[in-house]
Amino acid sequence: MSIGGLTMRVALVGAVGVGIAAVAWCGCNSLRTSDPPKVEPQRVASVAGAEQTLALRLLVRLGAQAPGTNTLIGPDSLLSAMTLAASGANAETRAQLLGAIGFDPSHDAPLEAMAALQHTLAQASASDGVQLAVVHRLWIDEGQRLTEAWRQRVDAVFEHAFETLDFRNAPEDAREEINEFVADATDDKIVDLLPPGSVDGTTRLVVTNATWFKGLWEFPFDAELTLPGAFTKRDGTRVDVPMMKMNASVGFAEKDDEVVVELPYQGGELAMLVIVPKDIAGLAEWPADAFTRKAASLNTQEVDVVLPRFTFRGKYALVDTFRDLGVTDAFDQGRADFSAMEERRELFIAGIHHQAFIDVDEQGTEAAAATGVTWALKSAPARIPVFRADRPFVFAIRHRATGAILFAGVVEDPSKT
């Protein structure tokens, strides 16, 4: 992020290891825009709902793995990658994947609805102060056969669908090419998405997706008002961090157990919802549609907003986390059933990698996230209220109309990068 010229990029990338192709949705001029698939509004709404469900499930579980540390994920990236995975699965493997990411396991993977939602999000970037693009690329080993029905389905949903790499004979070259694509798509914020050893001669399929976001605040903070302030961590200790300040008419709600504010980006389609609960440990008790409920409770009024300037990263290996969510067969060589994509049932998910980055300052937001899933062969009151985020808080960058979640996180210590 360059503050002087305000060059900000927010990117979200997903990589799923096992090979496929290219897709592009975009709200800017750098990529082609394709027509969205025709999908019933309720199915699109179910995707946005699943993003909320997945966001909360992962924030709780990842936070429990490392108490007191910041957590950051890209739910739209993760859901894109895992929905593609589920669309290639059958039977119990598909049911487990869909259930884990927040969908009804009795229905098919909503691949078309996912694409339609992403097209809606791209249209939200019509403002000069906001740009949003979603790009997919699917890489397949040159010797791996896919079912024609699945291939046609992916081609019908996304543009430019299949590209080949030589995983069998040159796995390291393939890994470097995929990582280069991800780094380029995220302005080098996510590098080495697929770590050494994650791609080898048994890899057959890799799905990558990237979401790029550039957002300026509708009501920017005044940098001259930013001063060191105390932030109280979960354990009661305090750290001094740069606290930004501004006054504006924004969505606000205050209850006994939490304070909520919504900070819009230019154009008003996208916003950051910031929730400061009385006890951050209570996140585990939030309902699946918590972000929608909290946004619906807001009233627009004049608010003095105090928010820390923060920058941090998250890097996670998620196989065990998804096992905890009920996915078992997809990782088991004997039970994995991806016969919707390849009839011989010779592939299983070998790894799920996720990285994310966010930088929030007085003028806007920059963020990036990447997901890598690898498949391998078997063998309020009248007074002016004050919103003060000076203790652990939850945030979500969301599309206000649909509730879709692009980024979500928990800030436990803004002094940590």
N, C-alpha and C positions, 0 to 999 in steps of 0.2 A: 504494500500500500504506500503510495506516495502522497503525503499530506499536501505538499505545495500545489501540485497539479491535480491532486485527488484522483490518482489512478488506483482504483480499487477493484479487486477481482475476488469473487466468491465462487468457489468451484466445488463440485461434488462429483466424485468419480467412483464407479463401481467396477471391479474386475472379478469375473467368475471364471476360474480356471477350468477349461476344457474345450474351448474353441468355438467360435461362431463368427459374427459379422458386424456390419456397420449400420447405424441408424442415426438420424439427425432430426431433432426437433429444435426450433430456435425462435427466440423473440428478438434477435438482432440480425444485422446484415452479414455477419461472418459465416453463417451456415444457412443451408437451404431449409425452407419450411415446407413440410408435407401436410396434406389434409389429414385431419384426425379421423380415426375409425368411428363409425356410428355406434354409439353405446348409450343405453338407457341411463338417465341421470342418476338413478338410485345405485347403479353399479359403479359409477364414477365416485359417488359419495362413499361407497363402501371402501374404496381404495384410500381416500383421505382418512376415513375412520381407522383403517388398518395401520396407517402411518402413525396415528396417535397411539394406538395400542402398542405397536412395536417400539415406539420411542420410550414409553413409560416402562415397558418390560426390560428394555436394555439399560436405561438409566438406573433402574433399581438394582439390577444384577451386577452391572459393572461397578456401580458405586459400592456395593457390598464387598466386592473383590478387593477394593483399595479404599477403605474408609478415609474420608478427609481429603481426598484428592479430587481435582477437577475432572469432569467427565464430558466428553463431546462426541456426538455421533451425527451421521447424516441419514435420517430415516428414509428419505426419498431414494437415495442411492441404494441403501440396503434392500428396500422393498422392491426396487426395480430388478436388482440382481437375483433375489430369492424368488420373485414371481416368475422370472424367466426359468429358473431352475425347476420350480414346481410345474410349469407348463410342459416340461419335458419328462415329467415323472408320471407314474401310474400307481394305482392301488394304494396300499398303506403308505408308501414313500411320499406320494403326492399329498395324502391327507395329513400326514405329520408336518410336512413343510408348510402347507396352507394354514393349519391351525397355529403353528408357531408364529407366523407373521401376521396373524389377526384376521384371517378369512374363514368363511364357513367351509369346513373340509368336505361337505357333501356336494359342493359346486366345483366347476372347473376353475383352473387358475385364471384370474381376470386380467390376462395380458393386454387385451384390447382396451379395457377400462383404465389400466395403468397408463397406457400411451395417450388416451384421451385426456386424462388428468394432467399429464405433463404438457400437452398442447395448451390446455387452459392456463397453466402456470406460465407458459411462454408468452401468451397473450397479455399477461399481467405486467409485462416489461415494456409497455407502450410509452411510459414516461421517459423523459430525457435523463432523469436521475436514477433510473433503474434499468438494468439489463439482466436478462436471464436466458440461459441456453441449456438444453439437455442433449447430449450426444451419446450414442451407443455404438459400440463396435464389438462384434463377436468373431472370435478366431477359432478355426478348426484345424486339426492336424490333416495334412494333405491325404493321408491314407484312411481317415476315419469316415465311415458312412453314417449319414443321418437319414431318418425316415423322411420321405418326401412330404408327407402331410404336415409334420412339424416344421419342416423347412419353409413350406409355403405359408404356414400360419405366421411365422416370424417375418417373412418377407412382406406379407400383407400388412402387418402392423408397423414395421419400421422400414425406412429406406436403406438402401445399400447393404443388405443383410450379410453375406458370408464372405469371409476372407480366410485364406489358408496360410499356415505356417508349418515348418518342419520340426515338430516337437520331438519326433523319434530320433532324428540324427543330429539336430542342432538345438537342444532345449535351452541352452544359455542364450543363444542369439535370439530365440523366440521371447524369452523372458525380458531381455533388454529392450526388444522392440515394443513389447506391451507396456513396460514401465516408461519408456520414452513417450508413448502416446498419452499415458496418464499424466506425466509431468508437464507435457505441453498443454494439455487440456486444463490444468490447474495452475498455470503460471508458475510452475516449479515449486508449488507449495506442498505437493505430495510427490515424493521421490521414492523409488524402490518399493512401490506398493507390494509387488510380489517379491519377497525376500529370497536370498540365495537358498536353494534347495526346495523351493516351493513348486518349481517346474522342472521336470526331468523327462527321461525318455518314455515314461508311461503316461504323461499328460496328453490328453486328447482334445480338451475343449476349454476355452477361456472366454468369458463374457465380460466386457468392460462397458461402463457407462460413465459419463461425466456431466455434471451440472455446474454451470458457471453463472455466478451472480455478482452483480455490482450494484450496490444500493447506497444512496445518499439519504440522510435523515430528512424528513419533511420539516422538522424543527431541529436544526443543528444545535449542538452545545457550543457555548462560547469558550474558546480555548483559554481566554484570559481569566476565566472564573475557575479553571481547573486548579485545585490545590491538594496537597497531601491531606488525607483523612484516614481515620481509623476504621478498619474492617474487622469485625469480630467473627472469628472462625468457630466451627462447631464445638471445639473443646474449650471455648471461652477465652483463648488467647487472642491478641490483637496484632495486626500488621498495618503499617501505613502504606497506602496506595494512592495514586492520583484519582481524585474524585471529580467527575465532571458535573456541571450544574446547568440547568436551563429551566425556563418557565414557559409553559404552553398549555393550550386547551387540548387535552388528550383523554383517551379512555382511562378510567380510574375506578377502582373498587377497594374498599377497606372493610375488613371484618376482624373479628377477635383473633382469628388464627392465621391471617395472612393479609398482605397488601399486594395489589396487582396494578400494573400499568401497561398500556400498549403504546409503543412508539412507532409511528408509521414511517415508511420510506416514501420518497417522492412519488406522487401519483396515487398513493393511498391504497393500492391493491395488496401490497405486502407490508408486514409489520413485525416487530419483535415484541412478543408478549413476555413480560418479566414478572415473575411471582416470587415474593419474599415470604415464605411461610414462617410461622412462629418456631416450628421445629422441622428442619430439613429431613429428619429421619422419617417423618410421616409421609414422604413421597410414596412409600410402598403401599399406602392405603388409598391413594388417589384412584378414582374410577377410570375406566378405559378412555372415556371421552372428556377427561378433566380439562384439557386445553380449550375445547369448545365451550364447556360450561363456564369456565372462568372468563373467556372472552365475551360470552353472552351477558355476564353480570356487570359489565363496565358501563359507566355513564361518562359522557364527555364533559369535562370541566377543567378549570384552570388548576394546574398542578405545578409545584416546584419539584423538579425531578433531580435526584442525586444518584448517579450511577458510576461505578468504578470503570476506569479505562482498563481493558484486559486483553491479553493475548495468550493463548495456550494451544496445545496439541493433545490429541488422543491417539493411541495406537493399540489395537486389540487383536488377539487371536480368538475367534468366536465359536469354534467347534464345540467346546465344552459348554458355552453359554446356550447354544441352540440345543444341545443335548438336554440341558436343564429345562428348556422350553418344550421338550417332548419329541424332538427330532432324533431318532435312533437309526432307522433303516437306511437313510441316505448315506450314512457314514460307514455302513457295514457291508463288506464285500460280498457276503453271502445273501443279504436281503435287499440291497439297493435295487430299485426298479425304475430305471430311466428309459423304459422301452418305448415311451411316446416319442423320444428323440432318436433312439437307436435300438433296433429290434433285438439285438443279441444280448442285451442286458449285461454289457461288459464294463460299464463305468460306475464309479461311486464318487461321492464328494470326499476329497482328501484334505481340504483346508478351506477356512474362511478367514480372510484378513481384512481389517478395516482401519483406516487412518482418517483423521480429521484435523482441521486447523481453523482457528477463528481469531480475528483482530477487530476489536470494537474501539473506536475513538470518537472525537467530537464531531466528525463530519459524516461518518457512516460505518459500514461493516464490510469486512473482507473475510471470506471463509472458504474452506475447501474440504472435501471428504472423498474417500475412495474405499471401495469394497472389492475384495478379491476372493472368489470362490473357485477352487481348483478341483476339477474332476480328473481321476486317473483310472487306469485299467485295473481290473481285479488281479490274480496273483496278488357513600360520602356526605359530609357535612357542608354548611354554607361557607365556612372558613376555607381559605386556600390550603388544601392538604399538601403534605410533603411526602413524596415517595422516596425513601432512602434505602438503597440496596447496600447496607453496610454490614450485612451478615449473609450467610450462604443463601443463594437464590437459584431458581430454575429459570431458564429462558427457552423460547422456541421462536424461530423465524418461520412464519406461517403465512399461507394465503388466506386472507380474511374471509373470502366468499365461500371457499370449499373446506377450510380447516386443514388443508394439506400441510405437512410439516417438512420443511427443507432441512433445517438444522435444529437440534435440541441439545441442551447441556445443563450441567449443574456447576456453578461456580462456588467452590469451597474456599479457595484462596487465590484472589486475583493477582497476588504478587508472584505466583509461580507461573513460569512459562513452559 
